[in-house]
Amino acid sequence: MNTLTRLGRHAVASITTLVKLAALACALSLAGCGSPLVSDYALERPQLDLRDYFNGPVTAHGMYTDRNGRIVKRFIVKMACSWQGDDGTLDEAFTYSDGSTQRRVWHLKRLADGRYEGRADDVVGAAHGEAGGNTFNWRYTLALPVDGRTWDVQFDDWMVLIDERTLLNKAEMSKFGVRLGEVTLSFTKG
Protein backbone atom coordinates (compact mmCIF):
# COMPACT_ATOMS: atom_id res chain seq x y z
CA MET A 1 0.00 0.00 0.00
CA ASN A 2 1.48 3.32 -0.97
CA THR A 3 1.67 6.41 1.27
CA LEU A 4 -1.01 8.30 -0.65
CA THR A 5 -3.54 5.48 -0.18
CA ARG A 6 -2.78 5.29 3.55
CA LEU A 7 -3.19 9.08 3.90
CA GLY A 8 -6.50 8.93 2.03
CA ARG A 9 -7.84 6.18 4.29
CA HIS A 10 -6.66 8.10 7.35
CA ALA A 11 -8.37 11.27 6.08
CA VAL A 12 -11.64 9.37 5.43
CA ALA A 13 -11.49 7.79 8.90
CA SER A 14 -10.84 11.21 10.48
CA ILE A 15 -13.70 12.82 8.59
CA THR A 16 -16.03 9.94 9.54
CA THR A 17 -15.04 10.35 13.21
CA LEU A 18 -15.64 14.12 13.02
CA VAL A 19 -19.07 13.61 11.43
CA LYS A 20 -20.03 11.11 14.16
CA LEU A 21 -18.83 13.49 16.89
CA ALA A 22 -20.75 16.39 15.32
CA ALA A 23 -23.92 14.26 15.12
CA LEU A 24 -23.51 13.21 18.76
CA ALA A 25 -22.98 16.84 19.85
CA CYS A 26 -26.05 17.92 17.90
CA ALA A 27 -28.17 15.13 19.43
CA LEU A 28 -26.99 16.02 22.95
CA SER A 29 -27.74 19.71 22.46
CA LEU A 30 -31.23 18.92 21.16
CA ALA A 31 -31.88 16.62 24.13
CA GLY A 32 -31.30 19.62 26.40
CA CYS A 33 -33.98 21.61 24.57
CA GLY A 34 -36.94 19.84 26.21
CA SER A 35 -39.78 21.66 27.89
CA PRO A 36 -39.51 22.51 31.56
CA LEU A 37 -41.17 20.21 34.06
CA VAL A 38 -43.33 21.26 37.00
CA SER A 39 -40.96 19.27 39.22
CA ASP A 40 -38.19 21.77 38.27
CA TYR A 41 -40.03 24.29 40.49
CA ALA A 42 -41.01 21.99 43.39
CA LEU A 43 -38.93 23.93 45.95
CA GLU A 44 -40.01 27.42 44.83
CA ARG A 45 -42.08 29.50 47.25
CA PRO A 46 -44.66 30.75 47.97
CA GLN A 47 -46.47 27.46 47.40
CA LEU A 48 -49.31 27.66 44.86
CA ASP A 49 -52.50 25.95 46.02
CA LEU A 50 -55.18 26.47 43.36
CA ARG A 51 -57.93 25.90 45.94
CA ASP A 52 -56.57 28.78 48.01
CA TYR A 53 -55.62 31.22 45.24
CA PHE A 54 -58.71 30.73 43.06
CA ASN A 55 -61.20 31.12 45.89
CA GLY A 56 -63.19 34.35 45.95
CA PRO A 57 -62.87 37.23 43.48
CA VAL A 58 -59.85 37.33 41.15
CA THR A 59 -59.14 39.87 38.39
CA ALA A 60 -56.82 39.27 35.44
CA HIS A 61 -55.38 41.67 32.88
CA GLY A 62 -54.04 40.13 29.70
CA MET A 63 -53.10 40.32 26.07
CA TYR A 64 -52.79 38.04 23.09
CA THR A 65 -49.73 38.40 20.85
CA ASP A 66 -49.40 36.71 17.46
CA ARG A 67 -46.39 34.59 16.43
CA ASN A 68 -44.52 37.76 15.42
CA GLY A 69 -44.99 39.32 18.87
CA ARG A 70 -47.59 41.87 17.69
CA ILE A 71 -50.26 42.65 20.29
CA VAL A 72 -53.57 41.62 18.74
CA LYS A 73 -55.99 41.94 21.67
CA ARG A 74 -56.04 43.15 25.26
CA PHE A 75 -58.59 42.03 27.83
CA ILE A 76 -59.74 42.05 31.45
CA VAL A 77 -61.19 38.98 33.18
CA LYS A 78 -63.39 39.21 36.27
CA MET A 79 -63.54 35.86 38.02
CA ALA A 80 -65.82 34.44 40.69
CA CYS A 81 -64.08 31.38 42.13
CA SER A 82 -65.22 28.79 44.67
CA TRP A 83 -64.33 25.32 45.91
CA GLN A 84 -66.28 22.55 47.62
CA GLY A 85 -63.61 20.13 48.79
CA ASP A 86 -61.69 19.02 45.69
CA ASP A 87 -64.22 20.47 43.20
CA GLY A 88 -63.76 24.04 42.00
CA THR A 89 -65.64 26.47 39.78
CA LEU A 90 -63.94 29.40 38.04
CA ASP A 91 -66.56 31.65 36.43
CA GLU A 92 -64.67 33.96 34.03
CA ALA A 93 -66.19 37.08 32.42
CA PHE A 94 -63.92 38.49 29.67
CA THR A 95 -64.12 42.04 28.33
CA TYR A 96 -61.90 42.61 25.26
CA SER A 97 -60.33 45.86 24.03
CA ASP A 98 -62.70 45.88 21.03
CA GLY A 99 -65.72 45.88 23.39
CA SER A 100 -66.68 42.24 22.85
CA THR A 101 -67.34 39.95 25.81
CA GLN A 102 -67.08 36.25 26.52
CA ARG A 103 -67.82 33.91 29.41
CA ARG A 104 -66.10 30.65 30.31
CA VAL A 105 -66.92 28.52 33.33
CA TRP A 106 -64.23 26.06 34.37
CA HIS A 107 -65.12 23.03 36.49
CA LEU A 108 -61.95 21.79 38.17
CA LYS A 109 -61.22 18.58 40.04
CA ARG A 110 -58.18 18.17 42.27
CA LEU A 111 -56.67 14.70 41.86
CA ALA A 112 -53.79 12.98 43.67
CA ASP A 113 -50.15 14.12 43.56
CA GLY A 114 -50.80 17.79 42.69
CA ARG A 115 -52.68 16.95 39.52
CA TYR A 116 -55.88 18.60 38.31
CA GLU A 117 -58.49 18.01 35.62
CA GLY A 118 -60.68 20.74 34.18
CA ARG A 119 -63.61 21.09 31.83
CA ALA A 120 -65.37 24.02 30.19
CA ASP A 121 -67.89 24.25 27.33
CA ASP A 122 -65.27 25.38 24.80
CA VAL A 123 -62.54 22.97 25.96
CA VAL A 124 -62.23 19.87 23.78
CA GLY A 125 -62.18 16.90 26.15
CA ALA A 126 -60.50 17.63 29.47
CA ALA A 127 -57.66 19.91 30.49
CA HIS A 128 -54.88 18.28 32.49
CA GLY A 129 -52.65 20.13 34.91
CA GLU A 130 -49.99 19.65 37.52
CA ALA A 131 -48.93 21.89 40.42
CA GLY A 132 -45.55 21.95 42.12
CA GLY A 133 -43.93 24.60 44.30
CA ASN A 134 -45.10 28.00 43.05
CA THR A 135 -45.94 26.71 39.56
CA PHE A 136 -48.88 25.17 37.70
CA ASN A 137 -48.79 23.79 34.14
CA TRP A 138 -52.08 23.31 32.32
CA ARG A 139 -52.47 21.71 28.86
CA TYR A 140 -55.70 21.67 26.91
CA THR A 141 -57.35 22.14 23.53
CA LEU A 142 -59.69 25.10 23.14
CA ALA A 143 -62.32 25.38 20.38
CA LEU A 144 -61.71 28.97 19.21
CA PRO A 145 -64.09 30.76 16.82
CA VAL A 146 -62.05 32.44 14.05
CA ASP A 147 -63.70 34.19 11.08
CA GLY A 148 -66.87 32.09 11.20
CA ARG A 149 -65.02 28.80 11.71
CA THR A 150 -63.95 26.94 14.84
CA TRP A 151 -60.31 25.95 15.27
CA ASP A 152 -59.08 23.46 17.85
CA VAL A 153 -56.03 25.19 19.32
CA GLN A 154 -53.65 23.62 21.82
CA PHE A 155 -52.63 25.61 24.91
CA ASP A 156 -49.51 25.02 27.02
CA ASP A 157 -50.31 27.23 30.00
CA TRP A 158 -47.78 28.07 32.77
CA MET A 159 -48.78 29.90 35.96
CA VAL A 160 -46.29 31.18 38.55
CA LEU A 161 -47.28 32.56 41.96
CA ILE A 162 -45.22 35.70 42.64
CA ASP A 163 -46.70 36.57 46.04
CA GLU A 164 -49.95 35.87 47.89
CA ARG A 165 -51.94 38.21 45.59
CA THR A 166 -50.13 38.07 42.22
CA LEU A 167 -50.05 35.17 39.76
CA LEU A 168 -48.44 35.48 36.32
CA ASN A 169 -49.57 33.32 33.41
CA LYS A 170 -47.99 32.63 30.02
CA ALA A 171 -49.76 30.33 27.55
CA GLU A 172 -48.37 29.29 24.20
CA MET A 173 -50.97 28.57 21.52
CA SER A 174 -50.31 26.13 18.67
CA LYS A 175 -52.09 24.16 15.97
CA PHE A 176 -50.57 21.08 14.30
CA GLY A 177 -47.39 21.85 16.28
CA VAL A 178 -47.07 25.32 14.72
CA ARG A 179 -46.83 28.20 17.21
CA LEU A 180 -49.70 30.67 16.67
CA GLY A 181 -49.02 33.13 19.47
CA GLU A 182 -49.04 33.68 23.19
CA VAL A 183 -51.46 34.78 25.89
CA THR A 184 -49.99 36.69 28.84
CA LEU A 185 -51.99 37.36 32.02
CA SER A 186 -51.47 38.92 35.42
CA PHE A 187 -53.96 37.70 38.05
CA THR A 188 -54.68 39.69 41.22
CA LYS A 189 -56.51 38.04 44.11
CA GLY A 190 -59.13 39.99 46.05
Residue, then its C-alpha position, 0 to 999 in steps of 0.5 A: m500500500n502506498t503512502l497516498t492510499r494510507l493518507g487517504r484512508h486516514a483522512v476518510a477515517s478522520i472525517t467519519t469520526l468528526v461527522k459522528l462526533a458532530a452528530l452526537a454533539c447535535a443530538l446532545s444539544l437537542a436533548g437539552c432543549g426539552s420543555p420545563l417540568v413542574s418538578d423543576y419548580a417543586l422547591e419554589r415559594p410561595q407554594l401555589d394551592l389552586r384551591d386557596y388562590f382561586n377562591g373568591p374574586v380574582t381579576a386578570h389583565g391580559m393580552y394576546t400576541d401573534r407569532n410575530g410578537r404583535i399585540v392583537k388583543r387586550f382584555i380584562v377577566k373578572m372571576a368568581c371562584s369557589w371550591q367545595g372540597d376538591d371540586g372548584t368552579l372558576d366563572e370567568a367574564f372576559t371584556y376585550s379591548d374591542g368591546s366584545t365579551q365572553r364567558r367561560v366557566w371552568h369546572l376543576k377537580r383536584l386529583a392525587d399528587g398535585r394533579y388537576e383536571g378541568r372542563a369548560d364548554d369550549v374545551v375539547g375533552a378535558a384539560h390536564g394540569e400539575a402543580g408543584g412549588n409556586t408553579f402550575n402547568w395546564r395543557y388543553t385544547l380550546a375550540l376557538p371561533v375564528d372568522g366564522r369557523t372553529w379551530d381546535v387550538q392547543f394551549d400550554d399554559w404556565m402559571v407562577l405565583i409571585d406573592e400571595r396576591t399576584l399570579l403570572n400566566k404565560a400560555e403558548m398557543s399552537k395548531f398542528g405543532v405550529r406556534l400561533g401566538e401567546v397569551t400573557l396574564s397577570f392575576t390579582k386576588g381579592 
